Amino acid sequence: MDDLWIMLTNVAFFLVFAAVYFIPTWIALRRHHRSAIAVMMVNIFTGWTVAGWVVALGWAIIGDREDDAWTPPTGDPSSETR
């Protein structure tokens, strides 16, 4: 019975750790971050260091969103004067 509780505790710890570890990736995806894949890669490969995780988190929060991008006006070509 003790082994079951140890196993359940380990699984719970792993799930909580994984959820906290991927917070920067989740934020970037939810914000439709322009570089969400890059944020995810930084999170995966350097997130195990505190500095890498903080960088990924900051980039996810501060970075540009896809819908913030400026798009030039299309205009109606039929209304232009020649």
N, C-alpha and C positions, 0 to 999 in steps of 0.2 A: 504493500500500500504506500509506503514511503517513496518507492521508486516512481509511482504514478504521479505523486505530488511534485516530485523533483522534475519530472518530465514536463508536466503541465506548467510549472513555474518557468522552466527554460523556454518553452514555446511562447508563453505570454511575454517574457522578457524580449525574445527575438522579434515578435510582432510589434511591440511598442518601439523597440530600437529601429526597426525598418521604417515604421511610420514617421518617426522623428527624423531619420536620416534622409528621407526623400521629400521633406517639406519644401526645399527650394525647387525641386522639379515640379511638384504639385502646384506651387504658386505660379511658376512660369507657364505651365500648361493652362491653368485657369485664367490667367491674364492674357492669353494668346500672345505671349512674348515673341517678338520677332526672332530671337535666337534661343528658343526653348530647347532645341536639340543640343545646342552647345552648353547651355546651363545644365542639362541633364548629364552630359559627358563630364563636365567639371565636377558635378555632384557625385557621380559614380566613381571617378578615378582619383579625386583628391578630397572627397567629402569625409574620408576617414580621418583626415587631419582637421583639427578645429578651424584652422585658417582657410582651408579649401571649402569647408562647409559654409563658413561666414561669407566668403567671396561669392559662392553660388547663390546664397540667400540674398545678398545685397544686389547682385546682378539681376536676379529674378524680380526683386521688388522695384528697383530703380529703372531698369531697361525699358526701351520703347516697346509699345504694343503694336501689333499689326494694324489695328484699326486707327492708330494715331498717325499713320504714314500719310504724308501729303500726296494728293493725286492732282495732276493738272486738270483744269476744266476742259471738258471735251468740246463744248460748244456745238452749235448746230451749223454744219457747213452750208446749209441752204440759206441761212440768214446772213451770211457774210457778204459784204459789198466787194465788188470786183473792180 
